[in-house]
Amino acid sequence: MRDTFRYRLGLPQISIQPRLVGTSISIPAVAESILTSPGPHPLKARDEQEKSPSHLGEVETILNGSSDPERSEDTHCDFKPRHSQMIAIGGAIGTSLFRGTAQVLRIGGPLFLLISCGVLSILIYCIVTGIAEIATHLPVPGGTMAYYGHKYMSRSLGFAMGYLYWYSLGILISYEFIASTLIINYWGTAVNGAVWITVIYVIIVIVNLFPSFVLASFAFVLAPEQLIVTAGEMQSPRYNLPRAARRYIWRLVVLFMPSGLGTGVVCSSNDPRLTAPGTARSPFIIAIKNAGIPVLDNIVNALILLSAITAANAFLYSASRKLYSLVKAGNAPATFKRCNRYGLSYYAVLITTSLGCLAYLSLSNSSLTVFNWLINLTNTSDYISWICCGIVYVRYRKAVTHHKLESPYRSCLQPWGMYFGVIVSVILLIINGFTVFFPAQLWVGDFLTAYIGIPAFLLIYVGHRLHHRGDAWVRKS
């Protein structure tokens, strides 16, 4: 799976938050790229029925009937499961693995960096397996955690979660654009940053307006980190989703644990270059320079740039599909639902693309300052979405228990794993901007970027709740 996971550790000034860059938005958003990826072709329906428990049709009837939405203005299911996983993993890694670890290594040291990677992997596993249970039980085409929030909790929660995902993923597009300019500056180019942002902007938009196969191929070609990832084959969602969820955590462990260990070994935590701008502070670049290997640092920097472009591509795709999902649920203007003959929701892509314009803020402010703002904005949103995922999972378990239904997949860690994920997410949400409370570092801008996501989410939720005050606070099971 590709948000959820960027290894980001970012608080204002002294950012120490475990985060995987490249998702998301976050775990739920990235996980959904796999867990709700298009199912098999209709000709394979019989194969899916044979592999899926027969009671699932009953579940779909109980929870508002058929899971097949109208196809008149629908996207095409052209992605193969391996394409979805490549898009998910590429967005998860992004640029943080290569340059975001510098801050953690400098502040906490090599042991703290390694422990952070381990804790983050456990947190991801707990949340992803919970999401997998829900998606396996009700594999709705185009479904998202916002959809499941609507089904199992309330329409207002689904509405708020949907827009939370959309704007968070959209902000991450800008994040990767700015990261790309910082990476390019490593070569000391005199070209204005606006030029590079525009070039990458145009490339990403064009790719996302091509048919799905081209989009998937782009993700494959421009994701060098994918060369070590075993592509999963997914023919039947209910049969393969649990397997994909289990494999995903091991892929993250293989990617991040050795990287965290290796970073602490090859680069000293007191190296002054860890505070350098752009990719010059990447522990990988520093280690190469220390070894005196010529040209290799430029090659690694180019690969980091490609990973940033890949992540931006994944975020634009994911954000546009989240907007499309909102339209299908009746929570956004119907115009955005229109698709071309290739099954591309081009209106959703174009409106989502506008969020990338935030990257131009770096032209009037320090790129690194805007970079930290964007990290903190998405951090808050991700923690809120993880908490919401836990709430939805609890409601899902209550619904299944109430109707005495057997889940096709049940993780050995659940429900305690999801409880752990929610508790850790609440803690991370609270300490997201703890440094702003130190008198020497108190600044209103940092405080707002660290916590503005909380009132924004509540405003969306409460506003929708007041507009639909006749709805129940919690759906009856």
C-alpha positions in Angstrom: 0.0 0.0 0.0 1.3 3.2 -0.8 0.3 7.6 2.6 0.0 5.5 4.6 3.6 5.7 4.8 5.8 8.5 4.9 8.4 8.5 7.5 7.8 12.0 8.7 8.9 13.3 11.9 7.9 16.8 11.9 7.0 19.4 14.5 7.5 23.1 14.2 11.2 23.8 14.4 12.0 20.6 16.4 9.8 18.2 14.6 9.9 14.7 16.1 6.9 13.0 14.8 7.1 9.6 13.2 5.7 10.0 9.8 5.9 8.3 6.4 6.0 10.8 3.7 5.1 10.4 0.2 0.6 9.8 2.2 -0.6 10.8 3.1 -1.9 11.3 3.6 -1.6 8.9 6.0 -2.3 5.3 6.9 -6.0 5.2 6.0 -5.6 7.1 2.8 -2.6 5.1 1.6 -4.1 1.9 2.8 -7.3 2.4 0.9 -5.3 2.5 -2.4 -4.9 -1.2 -1.8 -7.8 -2.1 0.4 -10.4 -0.6 -1.9 -8.6 -1.1 -5.2 -10.7 -2.1 -8.2 -11.9 -5.7 -8.1 -11.8 -8.3 -10.8 -13.3 -7.9 -14.2 -17.0 -9.0 -14.4 -15.9 -12.1 -16.3 -14.1 -13.2 -13.1 -17.2 -12.9 -11.0 -17.7 -16.6 -10.6 -14.1 -17.0 -9.4 -14.7 -14.3 -6.8 -17.9 -16.0 -5.6 -16.1 -19.3 -5.1 -13.4 -17.6 -3.0 -15.7 -15.4 -1.0 -17.9 -16.4 1.9 -21.6 -16.7 0.8 -22.9 -14.6 3.7 -21.4 -11.4 2.4 -24.3 -10.7 0.1 -26.5 -10.7 3.2 -24.2 -8.1 4.8 -24.5 -5.8 1.9 -28.3 -6.1 2.0 -28.4 -5.2 5.6 -26.2 -2.2 5.1 -28.3 -0.6 2.4 -28.5 -3.2 -0.3 -26.3 -3.7 -3.3 -22.7 -2.7 -3.3 -22.7 -2.0 -7.1 -23.1 1.7 -7.8 -24.4 3.0 -11.1 -21.8 2.7 -13.8 -23.1 5.5 -16.2 -20.5 8.0 -15.0 -18.0 5.6 -13.4 -14.3 5.1 -13.6 -12.8 2.1 -15.4 -11.4 -0.7 -13.3 -8.2 -1.0 -15.4 -5.7 -1.1 -12.5 -4.3 -4.4 -11.6 -3.6 -5.0 -7.9 0.1 -4.6 -8.4 -0.5 -1.2 -9.9 -2.5 -0.1 -6.8 0.2 -1.4 -4.5 3.0 0.5 -6.5 1.0 3.7 -6.2 0.5 3.1 -2.5 4.1 2.3 -1.7 5.5 5.1 -3.8 3.3 7.7 -2.0 4.2 6.2 1.3 7.9 6.6 0.9 8.1 9.9 -0.9 11.1 12.0 0.1 11.1 11.5 3.9 13.0 8.2 3.9 15.9 10.0 2.1 16.0 13.4 3.8 13.4 13.5 6.6 15.4 11.1 8.8 18.1 13.7 9.2 16.1 15.7 11.7 15.2 12.6 13.8 18.8 11.4 13.8 20.1 14.8 14.8 17.7 15.3 17.7 17.1 11.8 19.0 20.2 9.9 17.8 20.5 6.5 16.0 18.7 4.4 18.7 15.7 6.8 18.8 15.5 6.7 15.0 15.5 2.9 14.9 12.9 2.7 17.7 10.7 5.2 15.9 10.8 3.1 12.8 9.7 0.1 14.8 6.9 1.8 16.6 5.6 3.4 13.5 5.6 0.0 11.7 3.6 -1.5 14.6 1.1 1.4 14.6 0.7 1.0 10.8 0.1 -2.7 11.1 -2.6 -2.2 13.8 -4.6 0.3 11.8 -4.2 -1.3 8.4 -5.4 -4.7 9.6 -8.4 -3.1 11.1 -9.2 -1.3 7.8 -8.6 -4.6 6.0 -11.3 -6.3 8.1 -13.9 -3.7 7.1 -12.9 -3.6 3.4 -12.9 -7.4 3.1 -16.3 -7.6 4.7 -17.8 -5.0 2.4 -15.6 -4.5 -0.7 -17.7 -1.7 -2.2 -16.3 -0.4 -5.6 -14.9 3.0 -5.0 -15.4 2.7 -1.3 -13.2 4.7 1.2 -13.0 5.0 4.9 -15.3 8.0 4.6 -17.8 5.7 2.9 -17.5 3.2 5.8 -17.8 6.1 8.3 -21.1 7.0 6.6 -22.3 3.3 6.7 -21.3 2.4 10.2 -21.3 5.7 12.1 -23.1 8.7 10.6 -23.5 10.6 7.4 -21.8 13.6 9.0 -18.7 11.7 10.0 -18.4 10.3 6.5 -18.8 13.8 5.1 -16.1 15.2 7.4 -13.7 12.3 6.8 -14.1 12.6 3.0 -13.1 16.2 2.9 -10.4 15.7 5.5 -8.8 13.1 3.2 -9.2 15.2 0.1 -7.6 18.4 1.4 -4.8 16.5 3.2 -3.9 14.6 0.1 -4.1 17.8 -1.9 -1.7 19.6 0.4 0.7 16.7 0.1 0.9 17.5 -3.7 2.3 20.9 -2.8 4.6 19.3 -0.2 6.2 17.1 -2.8 6.5 20.1 -5.3 8.4 22.1 -2.7 10.5 19.1 -1.8 11.4 18.7 -5.5 12.7 22.3 -5.7 14.8 21.7 -2.5 16.2 18.6 -4.1 17.0 20.3 -7.4 18.8 23.1 -5.5 21.4 20.6 -4.4 22.9 21.0 -7.9 23.2 24.8 -7.4 20.9 25.7 -10.3 20.2 29.4 -10.9 16.7 28.7 -12.3 13.8 30.2 -10.3 12.0 27.6 -8.2 8.7 28.6 -9.9 10.0 27.1 -13.1 10.7 23.7 -11.5 7.3 23.7 -9.7 5.5 24.4 -13.0 7.4 21.8 -14.9 6.6 19.1 -12.4 3.1 20.4 -12.0 2.4 20.0 -15.8 4.0 16.5 -15.9 1.8 15.2 -13.0 -1.4 16.7 -14.4 -0.8 15.3 -17.8 -0.1 11.8 -16.5 -3.2 11.9 -14.3 -5.3 12.7 -17.4 -4.1 9.7 -19.2 -5.8 6.3 -19.1 -5.2 4.2 -15.9 -2.6 2.0 -17.5 -0.4 4.9 -18.3 -0.8 6.3 -14.8 0.2 2.9 -13.3 3.1 2.5 -15.7 4.4 6.0 -14.7 4.3 5.0 -11.1 6.3 1.9 -11.9 9.0 3.6 -14.0 9.5 6.6 -11.6 9.5 4.6 -8.4 13.1 3.2 -8.0 12.3 2.0 -4.5 9.7 -0.4 -6.1 12.5 -2.5 -7.5 12.8 -4.2 -4.1 9.1 -4.6 -3.5 7.3 -7.8 -4.5 4.2 -6.8 -6.5 1.1 -8.5 -5.2 -1.5 -10.0 -7.5 -5.1 -9.3 -6.5 -7.9 -11.0 -8.4 -10.5 -11.3 -5.7 -10.7 -8.4 -3.2 -12.3 -10.6 -0.4 -9.7 -13.3 -0.9 -6.6 -11.2 -1.4 -7.2 -8.0 0.7 -6.1 -9.7 3.9 -3.0 -11.1 2.3 -2.2 -7.6 0.9 -2.6 -6.1 4.3 -0.3 -8.7 5.9 2.3 -8.3 3.2 2.3 -4.5 3.4 3.6 -4.3 6.9 6.6 -6.5 6.0 7.3 -4.4 3.0 7.5 -1.3 5.3 9.6 -3.2 7.8 12.0 -4.2 5.0 12.2 -0.7 3.7 12.4 1.3 6.9 14.0 -0.8 9.6 17.2 -1.5 7.7 17.2 2.1 6.5 16.9 3.4 10.1 19.6 1.1 11.3 21.9 1.8 8.3 21.4 5.6 8.7 22.5 5.5 12.3 25.6 3.4 11.4 26.9 5.4 8.4 26.1 9.0 9.6 26.9 10.5 13.0 24.0 12.3 14.8 26.3 15.3 15.5 27.3 15.9 11.9 26.7 19.6 11.3 25.6 18.8 7.7 22.4 17.3 9.1 21.0 20.9 9.4 21.9 21.8 5.8 19.1 22.9 3.4 17.6 20.5 0.9 18.9 17.0 0.3 22.4 18.1 1.4 21.3 17.1 4.8 20.2 13.6 3.8 22.2 11.0 5.8 22.6 9.0 2.6 24.2 11.9 0.8 26.4 12.7 3.8 27.6 9.0 4.1 28.5 9.0 0.4 30.5 12.2 0.7 32.3 10.8 3.8 33.2 7.7 1.8 34.6 9.9 -1.0 32.6 8.1 -3.7 32.4 10.5 -6.7 29.2 11.0 -8.7 27.2 8.7 -6.5 25.7 11.5 -4.5 24.3 13.0 -7.7 22.8 9.7 -8.6 21.2 9.3 -5.2 19.9 12.9 -5.4 18.3 12.1 -8.8 16.6 9.1 -7.3 15.3 11.2 -4.4 13.9 13.6 -7.0 12.1 10.8 -8.8 10.6 9.5 -5.6 9.2 13.0 -4.9 7.6 13.2 -8.4 6.2 9.7 -7.9 4.7 10.7 -4.6 3.1 13.8 -6.1 1.6 11.7 -8.8 0.2 9.3 -6.3 -1.3 12.0 -4.2 -3.0 13.7 -7.1 -4.5 10.4 -8.2 -5.6 9.5 -4.6 -7.0 13.0 -3.9 -9.0 13.2 -7.1 -10.5 9.8 -6.5 -11.4 10.9 -2.9 -13.3 13.8 -4.5 -14.9 11.5 -7.0 -16.0 9.3 -4.1 -17.5 12.3 -2.4 -19.5 13.0 -5.5 -20.8 9.5 -5.7 -22.0 9.8 -2.1 -23.8 13.0 -2.9 -21.4 15.2 -0.9 -19.9 17.2 -3.7 -21.2 18.8 -6.9 -22.3 16.2 -9.5 -20.1 18.0 -12.2 -17.0 16.4 -10.7 -18.4 13.0 -11.4 -18.0 13.3 -15.2 -15.6 10.9 -16.8 -14.1 10.7 -20.2 -14.1 7.7 -22.5 -11.1 6.3 -20.7 -12.9 6.4 -17.4 -10.9 9.3 -16.0 -12.8 11.7 -13.7 -11.1 14.7 -15.3 -13.1 17.4 -13.5 -12.1 15.9 -10.2 -8.5 15.8 -11.3 -8.5 19.4 -12.4 -10.1 20.8 -9.3 -7.8 18.8 -7.1 -4.8 20.1 -9.1 -5.6 23.6 -7.9 -4.4 22.6 -4.4 -0.9 22.2 -5.8 -0.8 26.0 -6.3 0.0 26.2 -2.6 3.6 25.2 -3.6 4.1 28.7 -5.0 4.0 30.1 -1.4 7.6 29.1 -1.3 8.4 31.9 -3.7 7.7 34.5 -1.2 8.7 32.6 2.0 11.5 30.3 2.9 10.9 26.9 1.2 11.9 25.2 4.4 9.3 27.2 6.4 6.5 26.3 4.1 7.8 22.8 4.0 7.3 22.5 7.8 3.9 24.2 7.6 2.7 21.6 5.2 4.1 18.7 7.3 2.2 19.9 10.4 -1.0 20.5 8.5 -1.1 17.0 7.2 0.2 15.5 10.4 -2.9 16.8 12.3 -5.2 15.6 9.6 -3.7 12.1 9.6 -3.9 11.7 13.3 -7.6 12.7 13.2 -8.3 10.3 10.4 -6.6 7.5 12.3 -8.8 8.2 15.3 -11.9 8.2 13.0 -10.8 4.9 11.5 -10.8 3.4 15.1 -14.3 4.7 15.7 -15.5 3.3 12.5 -13.9 -0.1 13.2 -15.6 -0.3 16.6 -19.0 0.4 15.0 -18.3 -2.1 12.3 -17.6 -4.8 15.0 -20.8 -3.9 16.8 -22.8 -4.2 13.6 -21.3 -7.6 12.7 -21.8 -8.9 16.3 -25.4 -7.6 16.4 -26.3 -9.5 13.3 -24.3 -12.6 14.3 -22.3 -12.5 11.1 -18.9 -14.1 10.6 -16.2 -11.8 9.2 -14.3 -13.3 6.2 -11.1 -11.9 7.8 -10.2 -11.3 11.4 -6.8 -10.1 12.5 -5.3 -11.7 15.6 -4.5 -8.2 17.0 -8.0 -6.8 16.7 -9.8 -5.1 18.3 -6.9 -4.4 20.7 -4.6 -3.4 17.9 -7.1 -0.7 16.8 -7.5 0.5 20.4 -3.7 0.9 20.6 -3.6 2.7 17.3 -6.3 5.2 18.5 -4.6 5.8 21.8 -1.2 6.5 20.1 -2.9 8.7 17.5 -4.5 10.8 20.3 -1.2 11.2 22.0 0.6 12.2 18.8 -2.3 14.7 18.0 -1.9 16.3 21.4 1.9 16.6 21.3 2.0 17.6 17.6 3.0 21.2 18.4 4.2 20.9 22.0 7.3 23.0 21.3 5.2 26.1 20.7 4.4 26.2 24.4 8.0 26.8 25.3 8.4 30.6 25.9 11.5 30.8 23.8 9.8 29.2 20.8 6.3 30.5 21.1 5.0 31.6 17.7 1.4 31.9 16.6 2.1 30.6 13.1 3.5 27.4 14.5 0.6 26.9 16.9 -1.9 27.4 14.1 -0.2 24.9 11.7 0.2 22.4 14.5 -3.5 22.4 15.7 -5.6 24.1 13.1 -6.7 20.7 11.7 -8.7 20.0 14.8 -11.1 22.9 14.7 -11.3 22.6 10.9 -12.4 19.0 11.2 -14.9 19.8 13.9 -16.3 22.8 11.9 -16.9 20.6 8.9 -18.5 17.8 11.1 -20.7 20.2 13.2 -21.7 22.3 10.2 -22.9 19.2 8.3 -24.6 17.9 11.5 -26.5 21.1 12.0 -27.6 21.2 8.4 -28.8 17.6 8.7 -30.1 17.8 12.3 -32.7 15.2 11.6 -30.1 12.5 11.2 -29.2 10.2 14.1 -25.9 10.9 15.8 -25.0 7.2 15.4 -26.6 4.8 12.9 -28.5 2.0 14.4 -26.9 -1.4 13.7 
